[in-house]
Amino acid sequence: MRRLALLLGLLALHQTHCFEFVVEGEWETETSLEKQHGRFKRAILTSEEQEDFEAIRGDDITVKSYKVESRITSRFCHTTVKSSVVNSGPNAQSIGFNVQIPKRAFITNFTMNVNGIMFVGSVKEKTVARNLYAQARARGKAAGLVRANSQDMETFKTEVHVPPGSKIEFELHYQEMMQRKLGFYEHSLYLQPGRLVPQFQVDVYIYEPNGIASVETPNTLGEHFSGMAKLTSSKDKAHVVFKPSLQQQRKCENCTTSAIDGIFTVKYDVLRDSNAGELHVSDGHFVHFFAPANLSPLPKNIVFVIDVSGSMWGVKMKQTVEAMQTILDDLTMDDYFSIVDFNHNVRCWSEELVPGSTIQVAEAKKYIQNIKPNGGTNINEALMRAVQMLVKASNQGMIDPRSVSMIMLVSDGDPTVGEIKLSAIQKNVKKVMREEFSLFSLGIGFDVDYDFLERIAMENRGVAQRIYTSHDASDQIRRFYSQVSSPLLRKITVQFPEDSVSDVTQNHFDKYFSGSELVVAGKVLPSESTTLNSFTTAFADRLDLSLQTEADYLELDAALAQQQHAFTGFARQMWAYITVNQLLAERSLAPTAGKKRKITQRILTLAVEHQFVTPLTALLVESEEAKERLLADSPRDPKQGCCAVENDPHFIVHLPKNNMDVCFNIDSEPGHILNLVSDPGAGVVVNGQLVGSKRVEEKEKVYTYFGTISVFYQPDGIRVSVTTDRIDLTDGRNNHSFTWGATADITQDRVKVSIVKDSKVMVTVDDKITVMVLLHRVWKKHPTHVDFLGLYIPNNNQYSSQAHGLIGQFGQEPEVRVFNLHQGADPLKKEATMEVKGNKLVVTRGWQKDYRRDQKRGSDVFCWFIHNSGKGFIDGHYTNYIVPRLDSFLPLPL
């Protein structure tokens, strides 16, 4: 799925009335796309950002209105979000307009009216946006690119800087096709105005020509708004309105904050006359909906492939086990199954498929319950084993020819063992998967390469689903399984008379699951006939089906003309929507660059014609005279690494009583282990081992960095060892290894380890002492620098009176006096005299990089720099802090 973004910025309108900006999908280069389906990661909206989300942003502003209108016609939805805002403050300021939209939706337009000046959007090829961006950069203009996502939504953000008294009207349009899951369509609108709004209203209009079977508005906004959504409906129409008054919006009677914060949901289903499906013809296009019911489920053969690597430790594994308990109970005697669990090794609960009997299910549940996550991730071998199991069962005649054979993969991380190249795994799986087998992928959390899981599933007749590690993750897994647990048909084909249609979307489907829907669309060719016919064939349980339905060419258009709130262009847009999505999927699997370019051109042509913002197009918003352009920067070059690299381990010691920071470097040698904290009273020791830079010339200095940080808790015998490759947790008996490629929370006795993927590790001992280790990656081809670790220890750690070490000794803050400030040898740096621990030191005013808040660029911390490896500021000489092992305490006295 693409990223959505608005390239921000925007000029103060009292200076000029002209600017441009861009709404777009993810920037991508042709080169990056050719790298064997390289990994494209989606940016993450953190929990802090989600909590801070507001539809309208700004200080001293008045939001006059916020209105949302959705028009759903024949399962296709056009949504408009409008807001009117006034800058009621005394100063010019930036006002933001933010909308969360469904991931599957395409933005089709965005307009703004600023003090009577209209800015209108138009979709263009992204190359046009790049050219505009280059021109803007040449004039020094800049703007921000916002990319974000939450569970089922993506965030559109814009911001405009306006003088006081300005009136702004924002208007966003997007379109999507309703997808039927578990027997109903669900339309979701994310509502979080962030403030009270005098005119707040949501309208959802539904028109289904064949009739509406049911419609409901579950109370997803909470009890505060129970019963406030009003529903009126007839045979083929429904209208839902949600219009809380200003008083009703308040969190409490006298509150000034809004209680509207969540997703507003409308669920419905349609009437179906027969199992042959519905055929809708309108505006020169057709859409065929196929959702038969009252059929016996086909038996299924399923292999559950479960990731039990170390990153699954804790909540993820607990929720997976909970979900599997329910899923296994769903199996019947007609189903066959087995379980493959994998870390660096691959194990099979049963080497062969077994029937879903009560006894076998009970044994499988016991096996799942006893899984203990640890080790690496060998996805390739696990999938190979699962496919071999299905092949063996098929060759032995165990599999009913009409049954459905599938693999369900559950994983939370990238491969780290065996074959780790994603494109190679993809090829290996495709090579051995038979045409009658399907692969479904569940990616847990944001650490997994979801794009890879999606590609490997699509290529093997399945689908992928991201599972979010919230409290309801087990429900998400069960819900996904429910969507594919009841196959009703196989080998479905929808056909039309020759020379009656063209440009038909996918019309061959491997399987149909109960509660879902298959949709085929296309263009209607000129004909003397007044009706269009469709013919559907499929295999059911012990049945061969051949079904036919027809539709009048003019009937639906005549009916639409009588509807006030119908979306009259639905068929044309739905055909384009389906086609573009199918082409995007084909593009991600294209075997050659030439094939990809051809598909890309087709997508561009359709997206521009139908005004869809896709990963390959951009929405240019401009006034009549667009003289200024503010566009977002392209993603940074990955070869540049994440951050500046400083030579030698540098220490920043904050002295709160003296209100100053003191810095020093340790000029030691690679391989040396430095004691950082040694607290025998608390039983905690923190040590760091140095690694050296790449030596280019024999005479060049070898810089040193921390390559390993170890935290040892003696009372429980637990050691956490962090390197640039992995994180090891050892208790003397067992060793659990975790990669940087996955976020994980691990607790053992009184030691808690929190890993943030490719970022940092927090180690907390006995809830009293915390150590944070940051991972710094550099360009692998850099001639000198290597990956290294940064260490941060907070001032509020509760050490005992015996604490010492290069950092631990400052748990007891020394008295420090700085005087005699004067010009130094470097005219840009002042020098002074520091009196500390009975010593008088010459110190220099300088700065060091602190990467805690900005891990890419770091922030400058101004400090007094102690020369000669901290001599005179630390107790003794730095060599006194070299220890023999990573778990060694510092000998006392020093």
BELNORTA-V425709 format. One line per field, one symbol per residue. ss: DSSP state (h for helix, s for strand, l for the rest). psi: psi as a letter, one per 20 degrees, with the letter a starting at -180 (. if undefined). Layout:
ss = ???
psi = ???
This chain:
ss = llllsssllllllllllllssssslllllhhhhlllllllllllllhhhhhllllsslllsssssssssssssllsssssssssssslllllsssssssssslllsssssssssllssssssssshhhhhhhhhhhhhllllllslllslllssssssssssllllsssssssssssllssllsssssssslllllllsssssssssllllsssssllllllhhhlllssssslllsssssslllhhhhslllllllslllssssssssslllllllsssssllsssssslllllllllssssssssllhhhllhhhhhhhhhhhhhhhllllllssssssslllssslllllssllhhhhhhhhhhhhlllllllllhhhhhhhhhhhhhhhhhllllllllssssssssllllllllllhhhhhhhhhhhllllsssssssslllllhhhhhhhhhlllllsssslllllhhhhhhhhhhhhllssssssssssllllsslllllssssssllllsssssssllllllssssssssssllssssssssssllhhhhhhhllllllllhhhhhhhhhhhhhhhhhhhllllhhhhhhhhhhhhhhhhhhllllllsssssslllllllllllllllhhhlllllllllssssssllllsssssslllllllsssssssllllssssssssslllllllllllsssssssssshhhlssssssllsssssllllsssssllllsssssllsssssslllsssssslllsssssssslllllllllllssssslllllllllllslllhhhhllllssssssssllllllsssssssllssssssssssssllllllllsssssssshhhhsllslllhhhhsslllllllllll
psi = qrqqqporrqqpiihqjprqrpprappqqhghiimllrpoqpqporhghghjppgpqqqlqoogqoppppoopljppopppqqpqpnjrirqrppqopppqqhiqppiqpqqoolipppqqpprqhhghgghgggghhjjqqrqoppqqbgjqqppqrpppqrqiqppoqoppqqqpppppkjrqppppoomhirqpgnppppoppoohiqpgqpqnqmiirhhkpjhpppqqagjqqpppomprghhhqhrhjqjqqionappppprrrqphriirpoppqkjrqpppomqakqpqqqqopopoppkrhiiqcgggghgggghggghhiqrhiqqrrppqqdhrpqpgpiqqqqlrgghggghhggghjpopraaomgghghgggghghgghghjjhpphjrppqpopoqjrqpiqcoioghgggggghhiprhiqqpppoopajhqnhhghgghghilkarqpppplahkhhhgghgghhhjimphqqmppprqqpjhrrlpapjpphqpqpiappppraqpqpqiqjqpqqppqrpaojqpqoqqrrqqhigghhghhiphjqnhkggghggggggghhhhghhhjphrhgghhggghggggggghjlpoaiirqoppqahnnhqpoqqqrqqphiiairqpqqqpqpoopnhhilrppqqqombqphqoppgponhhikppoqppqqqrpogqhiqpoqqrphpppopoghikppooprihrppopjhgqpppqrijqpqpppodjpppopppkfrpppppkjhpppppqpoqrphjpigqrqrqqpppqhjqnrrijparhhhhjhoprppppalprpahoiipqrrppopkjqoqpqpobqrpojghnighrqpopropprlkjphhqpbqhhijprhrijprpqqr.
